[in-house]
Amino acid sequence: MRPYLRLRTRGKVRLALIGIAVTLALAACGSSASSSSRVTAAAYVKSACSAIATWKNDVAGDVSKLQTATGTAKTMARGKAEFVVFVTSLVAATRKAATGLVSAGVPNVKDGKQSARTLSQAFNQASTSLAGTIAKAKAIPTTNAAAYQAALSGVSDQFKSSLNNLASASPKRNDQLRVAAAKDPTCKALNSG
């Protein structure tokens, strides 16, 4: 009997889709950082899209690992342990993306500082919010299937909310950034899925 494992796997698939949607939305905006160093639009989108692509790949890999692990988990305790590893990895990937976005600098375009700040703050806020789910994931009970599912759903809802908030962060569109992103291979790959 593994109903809790099926629930967890479906949740991770939805998370992967949210992560991809977030990545596409951010890449389309030509987004990132709050560093004070001014960089060209091309240099900025190259760094920003690289940070976001790495985040997308890390999340997709973590989702895949979780799906594999939950398929073989025999107990709720093992399923919980795998979920904690997943949430911890998601937090680390999001923090790494935030750092990469800050490192991208500030595009030397109109409203570049605001665009950069919007996205780096969104990733920072998401990582902070997601970090709160680690303790909740560790507290998921494993002695009762109904309690396990309820707690797991609550934690899943919290991290989905964090990612949805990330997806809603949308800096002002900027033609220079859009043109630069359209020319950058990493940004083009993000936009194509």
N, C-alpha and C positions, 0 to 999 in steps of 0.2 A: 504494500500500500504506500503510494508516493504522491498523494494529491498536493502536498506542500511543495514538492519538487517541481511539479508541472506549473504551479502558480509562479514560482520563482523564475522559471525559464521564460514564460511569457512576459513577465515584467522586464527581464533583461533584454528581450528582443525589442520591446517598446522603448527601453532606454537607448538601445543602439539607434533606433530610428530618430529619437529625439536628438541624440548626439549628432547624427548626420544632418538633421534639419538645422540645428544650431550652427554647425560648421558652414553649411551653405549660406545661411543668413549672414553670418559674420563675414564670410569671404565676399559676398555681394556688396557689402557696405564698404569694403576696403578699410579695415579697422585696426585699432590697437592703442597702445601704451601711454604712459604718463611721464616718461623720462624727459629731461629738458633738452636733450641733444636733438638738433634739427637735422633731418635727413631728407633726401629727395623722395618724391612720391613713389618712384620705382623701388628704391631701397626699402622704404617703409613697408609697402605691400609684400615685397619678397620676404622680409622678416616676419611680418604678421601672418601671412598665409602659411609660412613654414611652421610657425608655432601652433597654428590652428590645425594644420594637417597632422602634425605630430600628436596633438591631443586627440584628434579623430581616430588615428591609428591605434593609439594607446587604449582608448575606450573600446574600440571594436575588438581589439585583442583580449581585453579584460572580459568583455561580454562573451566572447568565444570560449575562454577558459572557464568561465562560470557555467556556461551551458554544458560543457563537457563534464565538469566536476559534479554538477547536480544530476546529470544523467547516471552517474555511478554511485552517488551518495546513498547509503543504505539506511541512514538514521537522520532524524531531525537535527541532532547535535552536529553531524557532519555537514548537513545542508547549511546550518547556521554558520559554521566555521568558514565555509566557502563564501557565503554571502558577506561576512565580515571582511574577508580578503578582498572581495570585489569592491566593496564600498571604500575600503582603505586605498585601494589602487586608483579608484575614481577620484578621490580627494587629491592624491599625489599628482595625477595627470592634470587635473584642473589647476593646481598650484604651479606646476611646471609651465602650463600655458600662460598663466598670468605673468610669470616671470619673463617668459619669452616675449610677451606683448609689451611689457615695460621696456625690455631691451631693444625692441624695434625702434625706439625713439619717438620723435614727434615729426610727422610729415610737414614739410615746409610748404604748406598749402593753406588756403583760407579755412579757418576753424580747425586746423590740424591738431592743435593741442586738445580741444574739446573732443574731437573724434577719437584721438588716442586714449584720452582719459576715460571716456565712456566704456570702451571695451576692456581696458585693463581693470577698471573698477568692477565691471560685471563679472569677470573671471575671479577676481579677488573675493567678491561677495559670495559667489557660488561656492568657492572652495571653503569659505568660512561656514556657510550654511551646511554644506555637505559634510564638513568635519563633525558637526553636531550629530550626524546620523551614525557615526562610528560607535559611540557609546550606546545609542539606542539599539543598534544591530547586535552588539555584544550582550545586551540585556534581553534579547528574544528568548522566551521560554522554550524549552525542548521536551517538556514532560507531557504536554497536551497538544494534540494536532490543531484543534480549533484556536487555542491561545497562540500557538506558533504562527498560524496563518494570519490571524488578526494583527499580531505585532509586526510580522513581516510586511503586511500590506501598509501599515502605518509608516514604517521606515521607508518603504518603496515610494509611497506618496510624497514623503518629505524630500527625497532626493530628486524625484521627478519635478516637483515644484521648483527646486533650486535650478534645475536645468531649464525648465520653462522660463523662469525669470531671466536666465542667461540668454535664451533665445529672443526675449523681448527687448534686450538692450540693442538699440539701433542708433548709431551716431548719425549725424546729418550726412546726407549723401554729398559726395564731392566729385565733380567731374574729373578732376585730375587723378584722384585715387581710383576712380572707376576705370579710366583709360589705362592707368598703370597696371591695375589688377587684370584687365583683359589681355594684357601682353605677357604677364608673368605665368610661366608654365605651372607652377604650384597652385596659384590662384585659379587658373583655368581648370586644373584637375579637380579642385574642390568644388567648383561650380558645376562640373559635369557629373558629380556624384562620387 
